[in-house]
Amino acid sequence: MGTEESAQTEQYKRMVLDEWTDAATVAAWRKWHPKATTQLQAMTDALLEAAGVRAGLRVLDLASGTGQPAIDLARAVGPTGHVTATDLSAGMLAAAEEHARQAGLTNLTCRQADAHDLPFADGAFEVVTSRSGAMYFTDIRRALGEVRRVLAPGGRVALAVWGPADQGTFNSSVLAPFLRRVSRPPPPPDAPQPYRFAAAGMLRGELERAGFRAVTEVHRVLPQPWPGPPEECRQFFYDIAIPLRPLFDSLPPQERAAAVEEVVELLRAHYDGRMVNATRAAVLVSGMRWRAPSSAPRPSRRCGGDVFLPQLPHAGVTDGGSCRHSLIALRLVDALAWAERSHLLPAVVQEKPNPDHRMAARARIMWRGVRRSPATLGVGDVQEIGGGRAGACPASCCTVERSAPASRRSPT
Ligand SMILES: C[S@@+](CC[C@H](N)C(=O)[O-])C[C@H]1O[C@@H](n2cnc3c(N)ncnc32)[C@H](O)[C@@H]1O
C-alpha cells in the first residue's frame, strides 16, 4: 500500500469509527432495534441459509451492531453451538449484549473487535458471518485474510451486503428524492458506504482473491417490511443510515423539506395501514476455506439438512433431486460441504429451478480434479450430508448405489 493510499485508508478508518461510535448513532440503533429486526428478517434468513448454519456450530459474527443477525444465529446453532458477536463500537455491542440477554440466550458472547485484527486463534470457528458490515471494512483484503485465518479448514464465510441503490421499492422511495436534488460525484470504489459492493462480482472477486473456494454470489430483491406508518419509516432510515447523512443534510431547508415530503408519499404507496411493504436489493456472497485432503477422507461430522441423491457420481456430475419422485431438495450448502469433504474441489455449483419440486431448487455439482475414484463414493457419503435421508427413491424409479466401507476405499 502506497503512502497516499494508506493515508486515505486511515482517513476512512477514522470516519467509520466516528460514525459508529457516536452516542446519537448508538441511541438511534438501540431505539429502532425491534422494528429493524422485523424489517431485515428476510436478509437475516437469506444470510443464515447462505452460511449453512446448523446446530452445534461455532459461529463468529462480524460487525454485529445491536445484535442481529447474531441473535438469530445463536438460536440456529442451539445450546450445543456458540456465537461470538463482535463490533468495533463498544456502544453498539453493549446494546447487542442487552438484546441477547432479553432473548434469554446463553450461547452468545459479545467481544469488541476490529474485523481487520481479530483477537481469535487460527481455525477457531466453523462459520463467519456479517450482515451489512463488510462494506465498512476499510481494508477488505486484510479483513478477509483474518476471516480465513480464524475459520477452521472446511469452514464457511457468508456475507450479506446491499445491492444496487436503483433496485427495490425502498431505495426508490427513501433515496431517489434526495439523489434527484443533489448532484455529487459517485463515491470512490473503496469508500466505506452502504452500496460499495452492490455491483455484480465485486465482493465475490474479493473472496476469490482472499483464497476462498467454491465462492458463490447471489443477487436478490428481498421483502423489507416496516411495521409502522410511512413517516416513521422515513425517520428511522434518516436516524440509522449514518453514512448517508451527508446526502440528506446537504440540501437547503426548503428543498430538504420537499424531498422528505416526497419520501413519505412514495412510502405511502406501499402502506397497507399496518406495514410499509417495500423491497430492497441484497447481495449474498459465500465461500469456503479449503480443507486439504487427508489420508482418511471420511467426513468428520454429520451435517444437518435433508438430501436425496438418486444418482451417485460416476461420470463426475451429480444431479441432486433429478429423480422426479424425490421428495427432498438438495440444499446447495450441503452439496458444497459434501463436495469439499469428498475432495471433489474445485466444485462448480449451479442452482437450477426445479419445476417438479415443491420445496426448493435442485443443484448440480460438477467437479474437476477428482482425488479418488467417484465410484468409491456412495450411500455412506450421502448419508453423512443427508442426515440419513439417502436411500431408495420412494417411487422406485431409480436406484441408489451401495458404497464400500470407508476402510476399503481406494484413493486414486
Ligand atoms: C450497518 S451496521 C450493521 C450492524 C448489524 N450487523 C446489522 O445488520 O444490523 C454496521 C456495523 O459495522 C460495524 N463496523 C464497521 N467497521 C467495522 C470493523 N472494522 N470491525 C468491526 N465492526 C465494524 C459498525 O460499528 C456498525 O455497528
The ligand as an ORCA input file, in Angstrom:
! r2SCAN-3c Opt
* xyz 0 1
  C     -24.853     -1.015      9.270
  S     -24.267     -1.558     10.793
  C     -24.733     -3.273     10.741
  C     -24.993     -3.839     12.096
  C     -25.662     -5.222     12.100
  N     -24.819     -6.268     11.558
  C     -26.982     -5.184     11.368
  O     -27.065     -5.712     10.236
  O     -27.934     -4.617     11.931
  C     -22.543     -1.617     10.536
  C     -21.739     -2.045     11.753
  O     -20.397     -2.304     11.321
  C     -19.529     -2.011     12.383
  N     -18.155     -1.917     11.841
  C     -17.694     -1.072     10.906
  N     -16.397     -1.318     10.655
  C     -16.035     -2.350     11.448
  C     -14.809     -3.060     11.639
  N     -13.707     -2.734     11.002
  N     -14.804     -4.079     12.527
  C     -15.918     -4.395     13.223
  N     -17.102     -3.751     13.086
  C     -17.159     -2.735     12.205
  C     -20.099     -0.700     12.917
  O     -19.640     -0.384     14.206
  C     -21.610     -0.996     12.825
  O     -22.089     -1.498     14.062
*
